[in-house]
């Protein structure tokens, strides 16, 4: 086997591992981004445990076949980058969406993505980007629970005072 083929097989294996580990993957076309914009996007990704990778479409096709994900061939045309959300399915779409909105650029466009090993369209990725993150949902849950507990404690205390004649 040639050295070049061995290297490509190794890269495909690494891509397969990324797809297996990712909660979500966003496919973006990045034609026309400046170096500064890419650097800022990569920085945001690193801060949120998200990976931004520019990969060869052909190698991604091979990796998707190996993972068993079908229907992404139409998305793999032109200069593509892949944003892998490793811990939170909402993180990758949210970062890409916020980056596009803040930078007001048309050089980066979402073409689709993968969620739960299924190819999804742009509309689904947009919906996912608008969802609250896992941390925000947990904070809401804790807030609701603490408010309910606080009300319960106040009712019990009022009842205790009434029974003791402290009103």
C-alpha positions as CSV (number, residue, x, y, z in Angstrom):
1,X,0.0,0.0,0.0
2,X,1.3,3.5,-0.8
3,X,2.2,5.9,1.9
4,X,-0.3,8.4,0.6
5,X,-3.2,5.9,0.9
6,X,-2.1,5.0,4.4
7,X,-2.2,8.6,5.4
8,X,-5.7,9.1,3.9
9,X,-7.0,6.0,5.7
10,X,-5.6,7.4,9.0
11,X,-7.4,10.7,8.3
12,X,-10.6,8.9,7.5
13,X,-10.3,7.0,10.8
14,X,-9.9,10.2,12.7
15,X,-12.9,11.7,11.0
16,X,-15.0,8.6,11.8
17,X,-14.0,9.1,15.5
18,X,-15.1,12.7,15.4
19,X,-18.5,11.8,13.9
20,X,-19.0,9.1,16.5
21,X,-18.1,11.4,19.4
22,X,-20.1,14.4,18.2
23,X,-23.6,15.2,19.5
24,X,-24.1,17.4,16.4
25,X,-22.2,18.4,13.3
26,X,-22.9,21.6,11.2
27,X,-21.8,21.7,7.6
28,X,-20.8,25.2,6.5
29,X,-19.4,26.7,3.3
30,X,-16.7,29.2,4.1
31,X,-15.8,30.8,0.8
32,X,-14.5,34.3,1.3
33,X,-13.9,34.3,5.0
34,X,-10.9,36.4,6.1
35,X,-8.1,34.9,8.2
36,X,-9.2,37.1,11.1
37,X,-12.8,35.8,10.9
38,X,-11.7,32.2,10.8
39,X,-9.4,32.8,13.8
40,X,-12.3,34.4,15.8
41,X,-14.6,31.5,14.9
42,X,-12.0,28.9,15.9
43,X,-11.5,30.8,19.2
44,X,-15.2,30.7,20.0
45,X,-15.3,27.1,19.1
46,X,-12.4,26.2,21.4
47,X,-14.0,28.1,24.3
48,X,-17.2,26.0,24.0
49,X,-15.7,22.6,23.4
50,X,-16.6,22.6,19.8
51,X,-14.3,21.7,16.9
52,X,-14.0,23.6,13.7
53,X,-12.3,21.5,10.9
54,X,-11.7,22.0,7.3
55,X,-11.8,18.5,5.7
56,X,-11.7,17.1,2.2
57,X,-15.2,16.3,1.0
58,X,-14.1,13.0,-0.4
59,X,-12.6,11.9,2.9
60,X,-15.8,13.0,4.8
61,X,-17.9,10.9,2.4
62,X,-15.8,7.9,3.1
63,X,-16.1,8.5,6.9
64,X,-19.8,8.9,6.7
65,X,-20.2,5.7,4.8
66,X,-18.1,3.9,7.4
67,X,-20.3,5.4,10.2
68,X,-23.5,4.5,8.3
69,X,-24.9,8.0,7.7
70,X,-26.5,8.4,4.3
71,X,-27.9,11.4,2.4
72,X,-25.1,13.9,3.0
73,X,-23.6,13.7,-0.6
74,X,-25.5,16.8,-1.7
75,X,-24.0,18.8,1.1
76,X,-20.4,17.9,0.3
77,X,-19.7,20.3,-2.6
78,X,-17.4,23.2,-2.7
79,X,-15.2,24.5,0.2
80,X,-16.8,23.0,3.3
81,X,-15.9,23.1,7.0
82,X,-17.4,21.0,9.7
83,X,-18.3,22.2,13.2
84,X,-18.5,19.3,15.7
85,X,-20.4,19.9,18.9
86,X,-18.9,17.3,21.2
87,X,-20.8,17.7,24.5
88,X,-23.9,19.7,23.7
89,X,-25.9,19.2,20.5
90,X,-27.0,22.9,20.6
91,X,-23.5,24.4,20.9
92,X,-22.2,24.0,17.4
93,X,-25.2,25.4,15.6
94,X,-25.5,28.2,18.1
95,X,-21.9,29.3,17.7
96,X,-22.1,29.2,13.9
97,X,-25.4,31.1,13.9
98,X,-24.2,33.7,16.4
99,X,-21.0,34.2,14.4
100,X,-22.9,34.8,11.2
101,X,-25.2,37.2,12.9
102,X,-22.5,39.2,14.7
103,X,-20.1,39.4,11.8
104,X,-22.8,40.1,9.3
105,X,-21.0,38.0,6.8
106,X,-22.3,36.1,3.8
107,X,-19.0,34.3,3.4
108,X,-20.1,31.6,5.9
109,X,-23.3,29.7,5.2
110,X,-24.9,26.7,6.9
111,X,-25.7,24.0,4.3
112,X,-27.0,21.4,6.7
113,X,-25.8,19.1,9.5
114,X,-26.0,15.8,11.4
115,X,-28.0,15.3,14.5
116,X,-28.4,11.8,16.1
117,X,-26.8,10.2,13.0
118,X,-29.3,11.7,10.6
119,X,-28.7,14.3,8.0
120,X,-30.7,17.4,8.7
121,X,-31.5,20.5,6.6
122,X,-30.7,24.2,7.2
123,X,-34.0,24.8,8.9
124,X,-33.4,22.1,11.5
125,X,-30.0,23.5,12.2
126,X,-31.5,27.0,12.6
127,X,-34.1,25.7,15.1
128,X,-31.4,23.9,17.0
129,X,-29.3,27.1,17.1
130,X,-32.3,29.0,18.7
131,X,-32.8,26.4,21.5
132,X,-31.3,27.2,24.9
133,X,-28.1,25.4,25.8
134,X,-28.1,22.5,28.3
135,X,-26.7,24.8,31.0
136,X,-29.5,27.4,30.4
137,X,-32.1,24.6,30.6
138,X,-30.6,23.3,33.8
139,X,-30.5,26.8,35.3
140,X,-34.2,27.3,34.5
141,X,-35.1,24.0,36.1
142,X,-33.1,24.8,39.3
143,X,-34.8,28.3,39.4
144,X,-38.2,26.8,39.0
145,X,-37.5,24.2,41.7
146,X,-36.1,26.7,44.1
147,X,-39.0,29.1,43.6
148,X,-41.5,26.3,44.3
149,X,-39.6,25.2,47.4
150,X,-39.4,28.8,48.6
151,X,-43.2,29.2,48.3
152,X,-43.7,25.9,50.1
153,X,-41.5,27.0,53.0
154,X,-43.3,30.3,53.3
155,X,-46.7,28.5,53.4
156,X,-45.5,26.1,56.1
157,X,-44.0,29.0,58.1
158,X,-47.3,31.0,57.9
159,X,-49.2,27.9,59.1
160,X,-46.8,27.4,62.0
161,X,-47.2,31.0,63.0
162,X,-51.0,30.7,62.8
163,X,-51.0,27.6,65.0
164,X,-48.6,29.2,67.5
165,X,-50.7,32.4,67.6
166,X,-47.9,34.6,66.4
167,X,-49.9,36.4,63.7
